[in-house]
């Protein structure tokens, strides 16, 4: 199907959409196929191979444990944090995996994280995030095997089906009332119909959902973002993984509530935005429930900027709940439209183009959403998205220890502030500008291709090698 807003904003678990959500989804698909084909009873052994970035930073990103959960039949958008903890504890204690057993009737196999075969220096042709699954019978004959690629944002592609998937995508876009692939096409749609960017996206979403489903779905996405923040603000201590990164969000909240008692002093807007971004990404780093926006590594930016829109945009202090809900819907639709442009023309995968594809695209999407709900014209909204990405170009992905913690958590807060500034700059203009969003997206894509692999989610360059972990 054509990429839509609910593809870009999906509920999953941390810490990484490409390393956690994608592998879990791929493993769940494989497990489901075993069940549907009726071959589970003949399975006696399992082999999992992880390649490239998945193998190089998989331990810090939770790839192995997420894959185990997927093989048991759990899906990232449905599994709850307490289920994650319970099943992983059981597997670790017993050394037994219940293949395709999430809904009952699985096959118990002796299998654990240590049994996975890692190939950190081998990159499969399609994408650096490659994984192979194979099951054999008691005689050692392969019953079924499949290779998947996790291409960013939780999206997966199956080996051998890339062309078919692309053809299906192109065919499904023909069914959209107002399809677009580039910002120029999107602006053209707006001009010809006299509509805003969020309106165009809304019309396209109606091709597969009712108006009520779209609205309820987007408000649910926002509620999960809010719940993520609330959960994070109650947690204290250090993040898992060995770096002993201290959670800051609870202490920051306590200080902010003392200094900004009514939570409405405009001089504290940036502190609140920082807090939201940090809270989301601290929860993501601990494997909590988050929304890919459009990835887990960049999950804090859009909720932080949307918080700004709901609390500091003009007139929001007197807004009704319906008006606030309208802002949420319009913001996410606009951000989703810009996300489509990055997904279609470039990449949102840090392993493919560096962090410019994750934090950069999220900052650009957030800037567009904010400009839209603050009354921007389509030209001003496109300009806001362009400004935000232009100043994230070349951003590397070099997580220390392969963990989505340093520099990822702070980077979300910085990028949220960039998005707000980009929207404000665009709104002070008339929508005309020298560099187009399409040109910036193409530049991001080409920069990603030229970027050394050691700066693309491998933990082999940058801060990952120049900062002592302990």
CORSUL-V269198 format. One record per helix or strand of 2 or more residues. SS is the DSSP state (hx for helix, st for strand). FROM is the first residue (numbers start at 1). LEN is the number of residues. If there is no record, write none. Layout:
ss: (SS	SS)
from: (FROM	FROM)
len: (LEN	LEN)
This chain:
ss: (hx	st	hx	hx	st	hx	hx	hx	hx	st	st	hx	st	st	st	st	hx	hx	hx	hx	hx	hx	st	hx	hx	hx	hx	hx	hx	hx	hx	hx	hx	hx	hx)
from: (5	9	17	40	45	52	58	63	81	96	107	113	117	129	142	156	162	183	197	211	249	266	289	299	316	321	350	355	359	378	400	408	437	453	463)
len: (4	5	20	3	7	5	4	9	14	4	4	3	3	8	9	3	13	11	9	23	11	20	5	14	3	25	4	3	15	13	3	20	14	3	4)
